[in-house]
């Protein structure tokens, strides 16, 4: 079965503003995000990519564009199932304002029970993303062979849920996973089990410099903004 390269979009204007973007229109890569996207072709230069699949949101389309420019033979396909979580009434709100919301406790410690008002549940988000990957695995293997490598550009919570699925972790544990902007996560699927080969690889250790942490070690909803 194929090897999946999961690329989180580069840093966005919502990341730097501390907003929970979701499907809010007008969210694009900031200057740092564009620099990150520009580095993607060289980071993946050794890989013979068979397909590129992306979330339809602008920040993901912008992230894969330098790769498509560098490899004109590649085409890109959109799949809404790997789009960001539908945060409903939380979309576009400041993350700092959401810390005191009762729902945030569920999002942090019991996400499988969390559903966003006017949006979707985290369980539904994880299910649609996993279904998309399974369908794309079958399609890529059919069209390009069992050893093919393909790329999906998606969002922090989506990628974290796919890692949890690959590792056999309950969704309630997925907040223990960190996936920074423009990081690369690699999962090799086989007939019997997936193997996690890379997790949140950016090649940059600046984000590990100690700085103010979220309250009581909370995970950043939406994936966080990465290094300053």
Phi and psi restraints in degrees (value plus and minus 20) as a CYANA .aco file:
   2 UNK   PHI     -91.2   -51.2
   2 UNK   PSI     146.7   186.7
   3 UNK   PHI    -122.3   -82.3
   3 UNK   PSI     110.4   150.4
   4 UNK   PHI    -126.2   -86.2
   4 UNK   PSI     104.6   144.6
   5 UNK   PHI    -116.7   -76.7
   5 UNK   PSI      95.8   135.8
   6 UNK   PHI    -121.3   -81.3
   6 UNK   PSI      95.9   135.9
   7 UNK   PHI    -130.5   -90.5
   7 UNK   PSI      98.9   138.9
   8 UNK   PHI     -98.6   -58.6
   8 UNK   PSI     125.9   165.9
   9 UNK   PHI     -79.6   -39.6
   9 UNK   PSI     137.1   177.1
  10 UNK   PHI     -86.9   -46.9
  10 UNK   PSI     150.6   190.6
  11 UNK   PHI     -79.7   -39.7
  11 UNK   PSI     114.1   154.1
  12 UNK   PHI    -130.5   -90.5
  12 UNK   PSI     149.8   189.8
  13 UNK   PHI     -83.4   -43.4
  13 UNK   PSI     -49.3    -9.3
  14 UNK   PHI     -92.3   -52.3
  14 UNK   PSI     -57.8   -17.8
  15 UNK   PHI     -78.2   -38.2
  15 UNK   PSI     -68.5   -28.5
  16 UNK   PHI     -93.6   -53.6
  16 UNK   PSI     -43.3    -3.3
  17 UNK   PHI    -107.4   -67.4
  17 UNK   PSI     -24.6    15.4
  18 UNK   PHI      51.8    91.8
  18 UNK   PSI      11.6    51.6
  19 UNK   PHI    -123.6   -83.6
  19 UNK   PSI     128.7   168.7
  20 UNK   PHI    -108.5   -68.5
  20 UNK   PSI      80.5   120.5
  21 UNK   PHI     -91.4   -51.4
  21 UNK   PSI     -69.7   -29.7
  22 UNK   PHI      37.4    77.4
  22 UNK   PSI    -151.7  -111.7
  23 UNK   PHI    -120.2   -80.2
  23 UNK   PSI       0.4    40.4
  24 UNK   PHI     -79.4   -39.4
  24 UNK   PSI     108.0   148.0
  25 UNK   PHI     -85.1   -45.1
  25 UNK   PSI     136.7   176.7
  26 UNK   PHI      65.5   105.5
  26 UNK   PSI     -16.6    23.4
  27 UNK   PHI    -105.7   -65.7
  27 UNK   PSI     100.6   140.6
  28 UNK   PHI    -148.0  -108.0
  28 UNK   PSI     154.4   194.4
  29 UNK   PHI     -89.8   -49.8
  29 UNK   PSI     121.0   161.0
  30 UNK   PHI    -105.9   -65.9
  30 UNK   PSI    -194.1  -154.1
  31 UNK   PHI     -80.1   -40.1
  31 UNK   PSI     -64.1   -24.1
  32 UNK   PHI     -83.6   -43.6
  32 UNK   PSI     -59.4   -19.4
  33 UNK   PHI     -83.1   -43.1
  33 UNK   PSI     -57.9   -17.9
  34 UNK   PHI     -87.5   -47.5
  34 UNK   PSI     -56.7   -16.7
  35 UNK   PHI     -84.3   -44.3
  35 UNK   PSI     -62.2   -22.2
  36 UNK   PHI     -81.6   -41.6
  36 UNK   PSI     -64.9   -24.9
  37 UNK   PHI     -82.1   -42.1
  37 UNK   PSI     -57.6   -17.6
  38 UNK   PHI     -84.7   -44.7
  38 UNK   PSI     -43.0    -3.0
  39 UNK   PHI    -104.8   -64.8
  39 UNK   PSI     -31.8     8.2
  40 UNK   PHI     -80.9   -40.9
  40 UNK   PSI     -65.5   -25.5
  41 UNK   PHI     -76.4   -36.4
  41 UNK   PSI     -62.6   -22.6
  42 UNK   PHI     -91.4   -51.4
  42 UNK   PSI     -54.9   -14.9
  43 UNK   PHI     -86.5   -46.5
  43 UNK   PSI     -49.8    -9.8
  44 UNK   PHI    -126.5   -86.5
  44 UNK   PSI      -6.2    33.8
  45 UNK   PHI     -78.5   -38.5
  45 UNK   PSI     -51.0   -11.0
  46 UNK   PHI    -100.8   -60.8
  46 UNK   PSI     -28.1    11.9
  47 UNK   PHI    -119.1   -79.1
  47 UNK   PSI     109.0   149.0
  48 UNK   PHI    -104.7   -64.7
  48 UNK   PSI      65.9   105.9
  49 UNK   PHI     -92.0   -52.0
  49 UNK   PSI     111.7   151.7
  50 UNK   PHI    -109.6   -69.6
  50 UNK   PSI     -54.2   -14.2
  51 UNK   PHI    -166.6  -126.6
  51 UNK   PSI     134.6   174.6
  52 UNK   PHI    -146.8  -106.8
  52 UNK   PSI     105.1   145.1
  53 UNK   PHI    -141.9  -101.9
  53 UNK   PSI     119.9   159.9
  54 UNK   PHI    -158.7  -118.7
  54 UNK   PSI     131.3   171.3
  55 UNK   PHI     -78.3   -38.3
  55 UNK   PSI     126.6   166.6
  56 UNK   PHI     -94.3   -54.3
  56 UNK   PSI     -26.7    13.3
  57 UNK   PHI     -92.1   -52.1
  57 UNK   PSI     125.2   165.2
  58 UNK   PHI     -75.7   -35.7
  58 UNK   PSI     -60.7   -20.7
  59 UNK   PHI     -84.0   -44.0
  59 UNK   PSI     -48.6    -8.6
  60 UNK   PHI     -98.3   -58.3
  60 UNK   PSI     -62.5   -22.5
  61 UNK   PHI     -78.9   -38.9
  61 UNK   PSI     -60.7   -20.7
  62 UNK   PHI     -86.4   -46.4
  62 UNK   PSI     -54.7   -14.7
  63 UNK   PHI     -88.1   -48.1
  63 UNK   PSI     -57.8   -17.8
  64 UNK   PHI    -105.9   -65.9
  64 UNK   PSI     -31.4     8.6
  65 UNK   PHI     -79.8   -39.8
  65 UNK   PSI     -64.1   -24.1
  66 UNK   PHI     -79.3   -39.3
  66 UNK   PSI     -55.4   -15.4
  67 UNK   PHI     -85.6   -45.6
  67 UNK   PSI     -62.6   -22.6
  68 UNK   PHI     -86.4   -46.4
  68 UNK   PSI     -56.4   -16.4
  69 UNK   PHI     -84.8   -44.8
  69 UNK   PSI     -57.0   -17.0
  70 UNK   PHI     -96.5   -56.5
  70 UNK   PSI     -43.3    -3.3
  71 UNK   PHI    -149.8  -109.8
  71 UNK   PSI      60.9   100.9
  72 UNK   PHI     -78.6   -38.6
  72 UNK   PSI     -42.7    -2.7
  73 UNK   PHI     -93.9   -53.9
  73 UNK   PSI     -38.6     1.4
  74 UNK   PHI     -97.6   -57.6
  74 UNK   PSI     121.0   161.0
  75 UNK   PHI    -132.4   -92.4
  75 UNK   PSI     137.3   177.3
  76 UNK   PHI    -136.2   -96.2
  76 UNK   PSI     119.5   159.5
  77 UNK   PHI    -143.0  -103.0
  77 UNK   PSI     121.0   161.0
  78 UNK   PHI    -115.1   -75.1
  78 UNK   PSI     127.4   167.4
  79 UNK   PHI    -163.1  -123.1
  79 UNK   PSI      93.1   133.1
  80 UNK   PHI     -83.3   -43.3
  80 UNK   PSI     -41.8    -1.8
  81 UNK   PHI     -89.0   -49.0
  81 UNK   PSI     -38.2     1.8
  82 UNK   PHI    -125.1   -85.1
  82 UNK   PSI      -5.5    34.5
  83 UNK   PHI     -91.6   -51.6
  83 UNK   PSI     145.2   185.2
  84 UNK   PHI     -76.1   -36.1
  84 UNK   PSI     138.9   178.9
  85 UNK   PHI     -78.0   -38.0
  85 UNK   PSI     124.7   164.7
  86 UNK   PHI    -104.5   -64.5
  86 UNK   PSI      78.3   118.3
  87 UNK   PHI    -102.5   -62.5
  87 UNK   PSI     -22.5    17.5
  88 UNK   PHI      37.9    77.9
  88 UNK   PSI    -145.6  -105.6
  89 UNK   PHI     -86.7   -46.7
  89 UNK   PSI     -35.7     4.3
  90 UNK   PHI    -101.2   -61.2
  90 UNK   PSI     -36.0     4.0
  91 UNK   PHI     -80.5   -40.5
  91 UNK   PSI     113.1   153.1
  92 UNK   PHI      61.4   101.4
  92 UNK   PSI     -21.4    18.6
  93 UNK   PHI    -106.5   -66.5
  93 UNK   PSI     135.6   175.6
  94 UNK   PHI     -88.3   -48.3
  94 UNK   PSI     113.4   153.4
  95 UNK   PHI     -81.7   -41.7
  95 UNK   PSI     -54.8   -14.8
  96 UNK   PHI     -81.7   -41.7
  96 UNK   PSI     -51.8   -11.8
  97 UNK   PHI     -94.2   -54.2
  97 UNK   PSI     -42.6    -2.6
  98 UNK   PHI    -107.1   -67.1
  98 UNK   PSI     -32.0     8.0
  99 UNK   PHI     -79.0   -39.0
  99 UNK   PSI     -57.3   -17.3
 100 UNK   PHI    -106.3   -66.3
 100 UNK   PSI     -20.9    19.1
 101 UNK   PHI     -91.9   -51.9
 101 UNK   PSI     116.0   156.0
 102 UNK   PHI     -76.2   -36.2
 102 UNK   PSI     -54.2   -14.2
 103 UNK   PHI     -81.8   -41.8
 103 UNK   PSI     -47.8    -7.8
 104 UNK   PHI     -83.0   -43.0
 104 UNK   PSI     -52.9   -12.9
 105 UNK   PHI     -80.7   -40.7
 105 UNK   PSI     -59.9   -19.9
 106 UNK   PHI     -87.7   -47.7
 106 UNK   PSI     -64.5   -24.5
 107 UNK   PHI     -77.1   -37.1
 107 UNK   PSI     -57.8   -17.8
 108 UNK   PHI     -99.4   -59.4
 108 UNK   PSI     -64.3   -24.3
 109 UNK   PHI    -133.0   -93.0
 109 UNK   PSI     -37.6     2.4
 110 UNK   PHI    -164.6  -124.6
 110 UNK   PSI      35.8    75.8
 111 UNK   PHI     -80.4   -40.4
 111 UNK   PSI     -44.0    -4.0
 112 UNK   PHI     -86.0   -46.0
 112 UNK   PSI     -35.8     4.2
 113 UNK   PHI    -122.8   -82.8
 113 UNK   PSI     -20.7    19.3
 114 UNK   PHI    -108.8   -68.8
 114 UNK   PSI     111.8   151.8
 115 UNK   PHI    -153.6  -113.6
 115 UNK   PSI     111.5   151.5
 116 UNK   PHI    -103.0   -63.0
 116 UNK   PSI     111.9   151.9
 117 UNK   PHI     -79.8   -39.8
 117 UNK   PSI     104.0   144.0
 118 UNK   PHI      57.9    97.9
 118 UNK   PSI     -16.0    24.0
 119 UNK   PHI    -146.2  -106.2
 119 UNK   PSI    -157.2  -117.2
 120 UNK   PHI    -143.8  -103.8
 120 UNK   PSI     148.5   188.5
 121 UNK   PHI    -102.9   -62.9
 121 UNK   PSI     135.9   175.9
 122 UNK   PHI     -87.2   -47.2
 122 UNK   PSI     -50.0   -10.0
 123 UNK   PHI     -83.5   -43.5
 123 UNK   PSI     -63.1   -23.1
 124 UNK   PHI     -85.9   -45.9
 124 UNK   PSI     -59.2   -19.2
 125 UNK   PHI     -78.7   -38.7
 125 UNK   PSI     -69.0   -29.0
 126 UNK   PHI     -84.3   -44.3
 126 UNK   PSI     -58.6   -18.6
 127 UNK   PHI     -85.4   -45.4
 127 UNK   PSI     -66.1   -26.1
 128 UNK   PHI     -85.5   -45.5
 128 UNK   PSI     -56.5   -16.5
 129 UNK   PHI     -87.3   -47.3
 129 UNK   PSI     -63.3   -23.3
 130 UNK   PHI     -84.6   -44.6
 130 UNK   PSI     -59.2   -19.2
 131 UNK   PHI     -83.5   -43.5
 131 UNK   PSI     -60.4   -20.4
 132 UNK   PHI     -81.1   -41.1
 132 UNK   PSI     -65.8   -25.8
 133 UNK   PHI     -82.6   -42.6
 133 UNK   PSI     -62.7   -22.7
 134 UNK   PHI     -83.6   -43.6
 134 UNK   PSI     -59.9   -19.9
 135 UNK   PHI     -88.2   -48.2
 135 UNK   PSI     -61.2   -21.2
 136 UNK   PHI     -88.5   -48.5
 136 UNK   PSI     -55.9   -15.9
 137 UNK   PHI     -76.4   -36.4
 137 UNK   PSI     -67.2   -27.2
 138 UNK   PHI     -84.6   -44.6
 138 UNK   PSI     -60.8   -20.8
 139 UNK   PHI     -87.7   -47.7
 139 UNK   PSI     -64.8   -24.8
 140 UNK   PHI     -85.8   -45.8
 140 UNK   PSI     -61.3   -21.3
 141 UNK   PHI     -83.6   -43.6
 141 UNK   PSI     -60.5   -20.5
 142 UNK   PHI     -83.5   -43.5
 142 UNK   PSI     -62.9   -22.9
 143 UNK   PHI    -107.3   -67.3
 143 UNK   PSI     -46.6    -6.6
 144 UNK   PHI    -149.4  -109.4
 144 UNK   PSI     -24.4    15.6
 145 UNK   PHI      80.1   120.1
 145 UNK   PSI     143.2   183.2
 146 UNK   PHI     -89.2   -49.2
 146 UNK   PSI     -41.1    -1.1
 147 UNK   PHI    -116.0   -76.0
 147 UNK   PSI      -9.1    30.9
 148 UNK   PHI     -88.0   -48.0
 148 UNK   PSI     134.0   174.0
 149 UNK   PHI    -140.4  -100.4
 149 UNK   PSI     111.6   151.6
 150 UNK   PHI    -157.7  -117.7
 150 UNK   PSI     143.3   183.3
 151 UNK   PHI    -140.5  -100.5
 151 UNK   PSI     119.2   159.2
 152 UNK   PHI    -141.6  -101.6
 152 UNK   PSI     110.9   150.9
 153 UNK   PHI    -124.6   -84.6
 153 UNK   PSI      99.4   139.4
 154 UNK   PHI    -162.9  -122.9
 154 UNK   PSI    -170.4  -130.4
 155 UNK   PHI    -145.2  -105.2
 155 UNK   PSI     141.7   181.7
 156 UNK   PHI     -73.3   -33.3
 156 UNK   PSI     -74.9   -34.9
 157 UNK   PHI     -87.2   -47.2
 157 UNK   PSI     -53.3   -13.3
 158 UNK   PHI     -84.4   -44.4
 158 UNK   PSI     -68.4   -28.4
 159 UNK   PHI     -85.2   -45.2
 159 UNK   PSI     -61.5   -21.5
 160 UNK   PHI     -79.8   -39.8
 160 UNK   PSI     -60.3   -20.3
 161 UNK   PHI     -87.5   -47.5
 161 UNK   PSI     -54.8   -14.8
 162 UNK   PHI     -90.0   -50.0
 162 UNK   PSI     -56.0   -16.0
 163 UNK   PHI     -84.2   -44.2
 163 UNK   PSI     -64.9   -24.9
 164 UNK   PHI     -79.4   -39.4
 164 UNK   PSI     -62.9   -22.9
 165 UNK   PHI     -81.1   -41.1
 165 UNK   PSI     -63.4   -23.4
 166 UNK   PHI     -85.6   -45.6
 166 UNK   PSI     -54.1   -14.1
 167 UNK   PHI    -108.0   -68.0
 167 UNK   PSI     -23.1    16.9
 168 UNK   PHI      53.3    93.3
 168 UNK   PSI       5.0    45.0
 169 UNK   PHI    -107.3   -67.3
 169 UNK   PSI     122.6   162.6
 170 UNK   PHI     -83.8   -43.8
 170 UNK   PSI     126.5   166.5
 171 UNK   PHI     -76.7   -36.7
 171 UNK   PSI     -47.8    -7.8
 172 UNK   PHI     -84.2   -44.2
 172 UNK   PSI     -33.1     6.9
 173 UNK   PHI    -121.1   -81.1
 173 UNK   PSI     -20.9    19.1
 174 UNK   PHI     -90.8   -50.8
 174 UNK   PSI     -38.8     1.2
 175 UNK   PHI     -91.1   -51.1
 175 UNK   PSI     -27.5    12.5
 176 UNK   PHI     -99.7   -59.7
 176 UNK   PSI     -25.9    14.1
 177 UNK   PHI    -119.4   -79.4
 177 UNK   PSI     118.6   158.6
 178 UNK   PHI    -138.1   -98.1
 178 UNK   PSI     110.6   150.6
 179 UNK   PHI    -155.7  -115.7
 179 UNK   PSI      86.1   126.1
 180 UNK   PHI    -103.0   -63.0
 180 UNK   PSI     145.8   185.8
 181 UNK   PHI     -76.6   -36.6
 181 UNK   PSI     115.7   155.7
 182 UNK   PHI      40.5    80.5
 182 UNK   PSI       1.3    41.3
 183 UNK   PHI    -100.7   -60.7
 183 UNK   PSI     138.1   178.1
 184 UNK   PHI    -136.0   -96.0
 184 UNK   PSI     107.1   147.1
 185 UNK   PHI    -140.8  -100.8
 185 UNK   PSI     117.2   157.2
 186 UNK   PHI    -146.0  -106.0
 186 UNK   PSI     108.3   148.3
 187 UNK   PHI    -144.9  -104.9
 187 UNK   PSI     104.7   144.7
 188 UNK   PHI    -120.3   -80.3
 188 UNK   PSI     101.6   141.6
 189 UNK   PHI    -114.6   -74.6
 189 UNK   PSI     119.8   159.8
 190 UNK   PHI    -150.3  -110.3
 190 UNK   PSI     156.1   196.1
 191 UNK   PHI     -81.9   -41.9
 191 UNK   PSI     -54.2   -14.2
 192 UNK   PHI    -118.1   -78.1
 192 UNK   PSI     -54.6   -14.6
 193 UNK   PHI    -185.4  -145.4
 193 UNK   PSI     136.5   176.5
 194 UNK   PHI    -104.4   -64.4
 194 UNK   PSI     138.3   178.3
 195 UNK   PHI    -145.2  -105.2
 195 UNK   PSI     108.0   148.0
 196 UNK   PHI    -105.5   -65.5
 196 UNK   PSI      92.8   132.8
 197 UNK   PHI    -118.0   -78.0
 197 UNK   PSI     -51.2   -11.2
 198 UNK   PHI    -162.6  -122.6
 198 UNK   PSI     128.6   168.6
 199 UNK   PHI    -157.0  -117.0
 199 UNK   PSI      96.2   136.2
 200 UNK   PHI      36.7    76.7
 200 UNK   PSI      19.7    59.7
 201 UNK   PHI     -99.9   -59.9
 201 UNK   PSI      98.1   138.1
 202 UNK   PHI    -134.8   -94.8
 202 UNK   PSI     -37.0     3.0
 203 UNK   PHI      53.8    93.8
 203 UNK   PSI     -11.3    28.7
 204 UNK   PHI    -146.6  -106.6
 204 UNK   PSI     103.6   143.6
 205 UNK   PHI    -116.8   -76.8
 205 UNK   PSI     -14.8    25.2
 206 UNK   PHI     -81.1   -41.1
 206 UNK   PSI     -51.3   -11.3
 207 UNK   PHI     -90.5   -50.5
 207 UNK   PSI     -31.1     8.9
 208 UNK   PHI    -107.4   -67.4
 208 UNK   PSI     -28.3    11.7
 209 UNK   PHI     -82.4   -42.4
 209 UNK   PSI     107.5   147.5
 210 UNK   PHI     -77.1   -37.1
 210 UNK   PSI     114.1   154.1
 211 UNK   PHI    -172.1  -132.1
 211 UNK   PSI     159.5   199.5
 212 UNK   PHI     -77.6   -37.6
 212 UNK   PSI     107.8   147.8
 213 UNK   PHI    -113.3   -73.3
 213 UNK   PSI     139.6   179.6
 214 UNK   PHI     -79.3   -39.3
 214 UNK   PSI     140.0   180.0
 215 UNK   PHI     -74.0   -34.0
 215 UNK   PSI     105.5   145.5
 216 UNK   PHI      31.4    71.4
 216 UNK   PSI      13.3    53.3
 217 UNK   PHI      55.8    95.8
 217 UNK   PSI       0.1    40.1
 218 UNK   PHI     -79.3   -39.3
 218 UNK   PSI     128.7   168.7
 219 UNK   PHI    -101.6   -61.6
 219 UNK   PSI     124.3   164.3
 220 UNK   PHI     -91.6   -51.6
 220 UNK   PSI      95.9   135.9
 221 UNK   PHI     -85.3   -45.3
 221 UNK   PSI     113.0   153.0
 222 UNK   PHI      70.8   110.8
 222 UNK   PSI     -33.7     6.3
 223 UNK   PHI      96.8   136.8
 223 UNK   PSI     -38.5     1.5
 224 UNK   PHI      65.0   105.0
 224 UNK   PSI     149.1   189.1
 225 UNK   PHI    -121.5   -81.5
 225 UNK   PSI     -25.6    14.4
 226 UNK   PHI      57.5    97.5
 226 UNK   PSI    -178.5  -138.5
 227 UNK   PHI     -87.5   -47.5
 227 UNK   PSI     129.8   169.8
